[in-house]
Amino acid sequence: MEREALTIRFPSKLLQKVRVLKRDDESLNDLVVQALEKEMRWRCAWAAHEQIQTIREQVKQRTGVHPDPGLLIRQLREGEGRRD
């Protein structure tokens, strides 16, 4: 993976906590990269969720609210209305 140098200023209390809690076998750089990757995955998932919600609302506006299919499914399972 290609790397690029970057200067980041952390709040000193946060940096102290990180230094205490990080594992001895991981660098501060590795910890920050992993945290940033996790945050980016979360943000991408949140953006997808927001897009799904928008599409759901658009479909709801276009087609209206559909009735709960549970009753129809139960009736079909019990044989009512089947055309076997």
C-alpha distances in whole Angstrom, upper triangle without the diagonal:
4,6,10,13,15,19,20,24,24,28,29,31,27,25,28,28,24,25,28,26,23,22,23,20,17,16,17,14,13,16,15,12,14,17,15,14,17,19,17,18,21,22,21,23,26,26,26,29,31,31,32,35,36,36,38,40,41,42,44,46,46,48,49,49,49,51,50,50,51,55,55,52,55,58,56,55,59,60,61,61,60,61,61
4,7,10,13,17,18,22,24,27,28,30,27,25,28,29,25,25,28,27,24,24,24,22,19,17,18,14,14,17,16,13,15,18,16,15,19,20,18,19,23,23,22,25,27,26,27,30,32,31,33,36,36,37,39,41,42,43,45,47,47,49,50,50,51,53,52,52,53,57,57,55,57,60,59,58,62,63,64,63,62,63,63
4,7,10,13,15,19,20,24,25,27,24,22,25,25,22,22,26,25,21,22,22,20,17,15,15,11,12,15,13,11,14,16,14,14,18,18,17,19,22,22,22,25,27,26,28,30,31,32,34,36,36,37,40,41,42,44,46,47,48,49,50,50,51,54,53,53,54,58,58,56,58,61,60,59,63,64,65,65,64,65,65
4,6,10,13,16,18,22,23,26,23,21,24,25,22,22,26,25,22,24,24,22,19,16,15,12,13,16,14,12,15,17,14,15,19,19,18,20,23,22,22,26,27,26,28,31,31,32,34,36,36,38,40,41,42,44,46,47,48,50,51,51,52,54,54,54,55,59,59,57,60,63,61,61,64,66,67,66,65,67,67
4,7,10,13,16,19,21,23,21,19,22,23,20,20,24,24,21,23,23,21,18,15,14,11,13,15,13,12,16,17,15,16,20,20,19,22,24,23,24,27,28,28,30,33,33,34,36,38,38,40,42,43,44,46,48,48,50,52,52,52,54,56,55,56,57,61,61,59,62,65,64,63,67,68,69,69,68,69,70
4,6,10,13,16,18,21,18,16,20,21,18,19,23,23,20,22,23,22,19,15,13,11,14,15,12,12,15,16,13,16,19,18,17,21,22,21,23,26,26,26,29,31,31,32,35,36,36,38,40,41,42,44,46,47,48,50,51,51,52,55,54,55,56,59,60,58,60,63,63,62,66,67,68,68,67,69,69
4,7,10,13,15,18,16,14,17,19,17,17,21,22,20,22,23,23,19,16,13,11,15,15,12,13,17,16,15,17,20,19,19,23,24,23,25,27,28,28,30,32,32,33,36,37,37,40,42,42,43,46,47,48,49,52,52,52,53,56,55,56,57,61,61,60,62,65,64,64,67,69,69,69,69,71,71
4,6,10,12,15,13,11,15,16,14,15,19,19,18,21,22,22,18,15,12,11,14,14,10,12,15,14,13,16,18,16,17,21,21,20,23,25,25,26,29,30,30,32,34,35,35,38,40,40,41,44,45,46,48,50,50,49,51,53,52,54,54,58,59,57,59,63,62,62,65,67,67,67,67,69,69
4,7,9,12,11,9,13,15,14,15,18,19,18,21,22,23,20,17,13,13,16,15,12,15,17,16,15,18,20,18,19,23,23,22,25,27,27,27,30,31,31,33,36,36,37,39,41,41,43,45,46,47,49,51,51,50,52,54,53,55,55,59,60,59,61,64,64,63,66,68,68,68,68,70,71
4,6,8,7,6,10,11,10,12,15,16,15,19,20,21,18,16,12,13,15,13,11,14,16,14,14,18,18,17,19,22,21,21,24,26,25,27,30,30,30,33,35,35,36,39,40,40,42,44,45,46,48,50,50,49,51,53,52,53,53,57,58,57,58,62,62,61,64,66,67,67,67,69,70
4,6,5,6,9,10,11,12,15,16,16,20,21,23,20,18,14,16,18,16,14,17,19,16,16,20,20,18,21,24,23,23,26,28,27,28,31,31,31,34,36,36,37,40,41,41,43,45,46,47,49,51,50,49,51,53,52,54,54,57,59,57,59,62,62,62,64,67,67,67,68,70,71
4,5,5,6,9,10,11,12,14,15,19,20,22,20,17,14,16,19,16,15,19,20,18,19,22,22,21,24,26,26,26,29,30,30,31,34,35,35,37,39,39,40,43,44,44,46,49,49,50,53,54,53,52,54,56,55,56,56,60,61,60,61,65,65,64,67,69,70,70,70,73,73
4,5,5,6,9,10,11,12,14,18,19,22,20,18,15,17,19,16,16,19,20,17,19,22,22,21,24,26,25,26,29,30,29,31,34,34,34,37,39,38,40,43,43,44,46,48,48,49,52,53,52,51,53,54,53,55,54,58,59,58,59,63,63,62,65,67,68,68,68,71,72
4,5,5,6,9,10,11,12,16,18,20,17,16,12,15,16,13,12,16,16,14,15,19,18,17,20,22,21,22,25,26,26,28,30,30,31,34,35,35,37,39,40,41,43,45,45,46,49,50,49,48,50,51,50,52,51,55,56,55,56,60,60,59,61,64,65,65,65,68,68
4,5,5,6,9,10,10,14,15,17,15,13,9,12,14,11,11,15,16,14,15,19,19,18,21,23,23,23,26,28,27,29,32,32,33,35,37,37,39,41,42,43,45,47,48,49,51,52,52,51,52,54,52,54,54,57,59,57,58,62,62,61,64,66,67,67,67,69,70
4,5,5,6,9,10,14,14,17,15,14,11,15,16,14,14,18,18,16,18,22,21,21,24,26,25,26,29,30,30,32,35,35,36,38,40,40,42,44,45,46,48,50,50,51,54,55,54,53,55,56,54,56,55,59,60,59,60,63,63,62,65,68,68,69,69,71,72
4,5,5,6,8,12,14,17,15,14,12,15,16,13,13,17,17,15,17,20,19,19,22,24,23,25,28,28,28,30,33,33,33,36,38,38,40,42,42,43,46,47,48,49,52,53,52,50,52,53,51,53,52,55,57,55,56,60,60,59,61,64,65,66,66,68,68
4,5,5,6,9,11,14,11,11,8,11,12,9,10,13,13,12,14,17,16,17,20,21,21,23,25,26,26,29,31,31,32,35,36,36,38,40,41,42,44,46,46,48,50,51,51,49,51,52,50,51,51,55,56,54,55,59,59,58,60,63,64,65,64,67,67
4,6,6,9,9,12,10,9,8,11,12,10,12,15,15,14,17,19,19,20,23,24,24,26,28,29,30,32,34,34,36,38,39,40,42,44,45,46,48,50,50,52,54,55,54,53,54,56,54,55,54,58,59,57,59,62,62,61,64,66,67,68,67,70,70
4,6,8,10,13,12,12,11,15,15,12,14,18,17,16,19,21,21,22,25,26,26,27,30,31,31,33,35,35,37,39,40,41,43,45,46,47,49,51,51,53,55,56,55,53,55,56,54,55,54,58,59,57,58,62,62,60,63,66,67,68,67,70,70
4,7,9,12,11,12,11,14,13,10,13,16,15,14,17,19,18,19,22,23,23,25,27,28,28,31,32,32,34,37,37,38,40,42,43,44,46,48,48,50,52,53,52,50,51,52,50,51,51,54,56,54,54,58,58,56,59,62,63,64,63,66,66
4,7,8,7,8,8,11,10,7,10,13,12,12,15,17,16,18,21,21,22,24,26,26,27,30,31,32,33,36,37,38,40,42,42,44,46,47,48,50,52,52,52,50,51,53,50,51,51,54,56,53,55,58,58,56,59,62,63,64,63,65,65
4,5,6,8,9,12,11,9,13,14,13,14,17,18,18,20,22,23,23,26,28,28,29,32,33,34,36,38,38,39,42,43,44,46,48,49,50,52,53,54,54,52,53,54,52,52,52,55,56,54,55,59,58,56,59,62,63,64,63,66,65
4,6,8,10,13,12,11,15,16,16,17,20,21,21,23,25,26,27,29,31,31,33,35,36,37,39,41,42,43,45,47,47,49,51,52,53,55,57,57,57,56,56,57,55,56,55,59,60,57,59,62,62,60,63,65,67,68,67,69,68
4,7,10,12,10,11,14,15,14,16,19,19,20,22,24,24,26,28,29,30,32,34,35,36,38,40,40,42,44,45,46,48,50,51,52,54,56,56,56,55,55,57,54,55,54,58,59,56,58,61,60,59,62,64,66,66,65,67,67
4,7,8,6,7,10,11,11,13,15,16,16,19,21,21,23,25,26,27,29,31,32,33,35,36,37,39,41,42,43,45,47,48,49,51,53,53,54,52,53,54,52,53,52,56,57,55,56,59,59,57,60,63,64,65,64,66,65
4,5,5,6,9,10,11,12,14,15,17,18,20,21,23,24,26,27,29,30,32,33,35,36,38,39,41,42,44,45,47,48,49,51,53,54,54,53,54,55,54,54,54,58,59,56,58,61,61,59,62,65,66,66,65,67,67
4,5,5,6,9,10,11,12,14,15,16,18,20,21,22,24,26,27,28,30,32,33,35,36,37,39,41,42,43,45,47,48,49,51,52,52,51,52,54,52,53,53,57,58,56,57,61,60,59,62,64,65,66,65,67,67
4,5,5,6,9,10,11,12,14,15,16,18,20,21,22,24,26,27,29,30,31,33,35,36,37,39,40,42,43,45,46,48,49,51,51,50,51,53,52,52,52,56,57,55,57,60,59,58,62,64,65,65,64,66,66
4,5,5,6,9,10,10,12,14,15,17,18,20,21,23,24,26,27,29,30,32,33,35,36,38,39,41,42,43,45,47,48,49,49,48,49,51,49,50,50,54,54,52,54,57,57,55,59,61,62,62,61,63,63
4,6,5,6,9,10,11,12,14,16,17,18,20,21,23,24,26,27,29,30,32,33,35,36,37,39,41,42,43,45,47,48,48,47,48,49,47,48,48,52,53,51,52,56,55,54,57,59,60,61,60,62,62
4,5,5,6,9,10,10,12,14,15,16,18,20,21,22,24,26,27,28,30,31,33,35,36,37,39,41,42,43,45,46,46,45,47,48,47,48,48,52,53,51,52,56,55,54,57,59,60,61,60,62,62
4,5,5,6,9,10,10,12,14,15,16,18,20,21,23,24,26,27,29,30,31,33,35,36,37,39,40,42,43,45,45,44,45,47,46,47,47,51,51,49,51,54,54,53,56,58,59,59,58,60,60
4,5,5,6,9,10,11,12,14,15,17,18,20,21,23,24,26,27,29,30,32,33,35,36,38,39,41,42,43,43,42,43,45,43,44,44,48,49,46,48,52,51,50,53,55,56,56,55,57,57
4,5,5,6,9,10,11,12,14,15,16,18,20,21,22,24,26,27,29,30,31,33,35,36,37,39,41,42,42,41,42,43,42,43,43,47,48,46,47,51,50,49,52,54,55,56,55,57,57
4,5,5,6,9,10,10,12,14,15,16,18,20,21,22,24,25,27,29,30,31,33,35,36,37,39,40,40,40,41,43,42,43,43,47,48,46,48,51,50,50,53,55,55,55,55,57,57
4,5,5,6,9,10,11,12,14,15,17,18,20,21,23,24,26,27,29,30,32,33,35,36,38,39,39,38,39,41,40,41,41,45,45,43,46,49,48,47,50,52,53,53,52,54,54
4,5,5,6,9,10,11,12,14,15,17,18,20,21,23,24,26,27,29,30,32,33,35,36,37,37,36,37,39,37,38,38,42,43,41,43,46,45,45,48,50,51,51,50,52,52
4,5,5,6,9,10,10,12,14,15,16,18,20,21,22,24,25,27,29,30,31,33,35,36,36,35,36,38,37,38,38,42,43,41,43,46,46,45,48,50,51,51,51,53,53
4,5,5,6,9,10,10,12,14,15,16,18,20,21,23,24,26,27,29,30,32,33,34,35,34,35,38,36,37,38,42,42,41,43,46,45,45,48,50,50,50,50,52,52
4,5,5,6,9,10,11,12,14,15,17,18,20,21,22,24,26,27,28,30,32,33,33,32,33,35,34,35,35,39,39,38,40,43,42,42,45,47,47,47,46,48,49
4,5,5,6,9,10,10,12,14,15,16,18,20,21,23,24,26,27,29,30,31,31,30,31,33,32,33,33,37,38,36,38,41,41,40,44,45,46,46,46,48,48
4,5,5,6,9,10,10,12,14,15,16,18,20,21,23,24,25,27,29,30,30,30,31,33,32,34,34,38,39,37,40,43,42,42,45,47,47,47,47,49,49
4,5,5,6,9,10,11,12,14,15,17,18,20,21,23,24,26,27,28,29,29,30,32,31,32,33,37,37,36,38,41,40,40,44,45,45,45,45,46,47
4,5,5,6,9,10,11,12,14,15,16,18,20,21,22,24,26,27,27,26,27,29,28,29,30,34,34,32,35,38,37,37,40,42,42,42,41,43,44
4,5,5,6,9,10,10,12,14,15,17,18,20,21,23,24,25,25,25,26,28,27,29,30,33,34,33,35,38,38,38,41,42,42,42,42,44,45
4,5,5,6,9,10,11,12,14,15,17,18,20,21,23,24,25,24,26,29,28,29,31,34,35,34,36,39,38,39,42,43,43,43,43,44,45
4,5,5,6,9,10,11,12,14,15,16,18,20,21,22,23,23,24,26,26,27,28,32,32,31,33,36,35,35,39,40,40,39,39,41,42
4,5,5,6,9,10,10,12,14,15,16,18,20,21,21,20,21,24,23,24,26,29,29,28,31,34,33,33,37,38,38,38,38,40,41
4,5,5,6,9,10,11,12,14,15,17,18,20,20,20,21,24,24,26,27,30,31,30,33,35,35,36,39,40,40,39,39,41,43
4,5,5,6,9,10,11,12,14,15,17,18,19,19,21,24,24,25,27,30,30,30,33,35,34,35,38,39,39,38,38,40,41
4,5,5,6,9,10,11,12,14,15,16,17,16,18,20,20,21,23,27,27,26,29,31,31,31,34,36,35,34,34,36,38
4,5,5,6,9,10,10,12,14,15,15,15,16,19,19,21,23,26,26,26,29,31,31,32,35,36,35,34,35,37,39
4,5,5,6,9,10,11,12,14,15,15,17,20,21,23,25,28,28,28,31,33,33,34,37,38,37,36,36,38,40
4,5,5,6,8,10,11,12,13,14,15,19,20,21,24,26,26,26,29,31,30,32,35,35,34,33,34,35,37
4,5,5,6,9,10,10,11,11,12,15,16,18,20,23,23,23,26,28,27,29,32,32,31,30,31,33,35
4,5,5,6,9,10,10,10,13,16,17,19,22,24,24,25,28,29,30,31,34,34,33,32,33,35,37
4,5,5,6,9,10,11,14,17,19,21,24,26,25,26,29,31,30,32,35,35,34,32,33,35,37
4,5,5,6,8,9,11,14,16,17,21,23,22,23,26,27,27,29,31,32,30,29,30,31,33
4,5,5,5,6,9,12,14,16,19,21,21,22,25,26,26,28,30,31,29,28,29,31,33
4,6,6,8,11,15,17,19,22,24,24,25,28,29,29,31,33,34,32,30,32,33,36
4,6,9,11,15,18,19,23,24,23,25,28,28,28,31,33,33,31,29,30,31,34
4,7,8,12,14,16,19,20,19,21,24,24,24,27,29,29,27,25,27,28,31
4,6,10,13,15,18,19,19,21,23,24,24,27,29,29,27,25,27,29,32
4,7,9,12,15,16,16,18,20,21,22,24,26,27,25,24,25,27,30
4,7,8,12,13,13,14,17,18,18,20,22,23,21,20,22,24,26
4,6,9,9,10,12,14,15,16,18,19,20,18,18,20,22,25
4,6,7,8,10,11,13,14,16,17,19,17,17,19,22,24
4,6,5,6,9,10,11,12,14,15,14,14,15,18,20
4,6,5,6,9,10,11,12,14,14,15,16,19,21
4,5,5,6,9,10,11,12,11,12,14,17,19
4,5,5,6,9,10,11,9,9,11,14,16
4,5,5,6,9,10,10,10,11,14,16
4,5,5,6,9,9,11,12,15,16
4,5,5,6,5,7,9,12,14
4,5,5,5,6,6,10,11
4,5,8,10,9,12,12
4,6,9,9,12,13
4,6,6,9,9
4,6,9,11
4,7,9
4,6
4
